[in-house]
Amino acid sequence: MIFDLRIYTLHPHKAAEWLKVYEQYAYPIQVKHLGKPVLFSVTEVGPLNQAIHVWKYESQAEREAKRAAMAKDPDWQAYIKRSTELAAFISQENRLLKSTSFSPL
């Protein structure tokens, strides 16, 4: 089992707007292709204006196949265009985490 941890740092004055755009346009497409996330959250303490989400996959091969299919979806491309036009991101971090034998997930 692997987990795809994504941390997006957003411009303070655009964070709420990006979340609305994401919820309306991106989330349904991601659920369609990737399944529901393990976690989707925003920071309240510490580094602010961050959206943090975690996706679960059986393997790297499964992750790559699902993400490739999503990337080809015209609705995903439309979301990417909207998100780019919004220019809400300061930075993005992606980490692939491998579950240990004793992990509850």
Helices and strands as residue ranges (DSSP letters): E 2-10, H 15-21, I 22-26, H 27-34, E 39-42, E 50-57, H 60-72, H 74-86, E 89-98
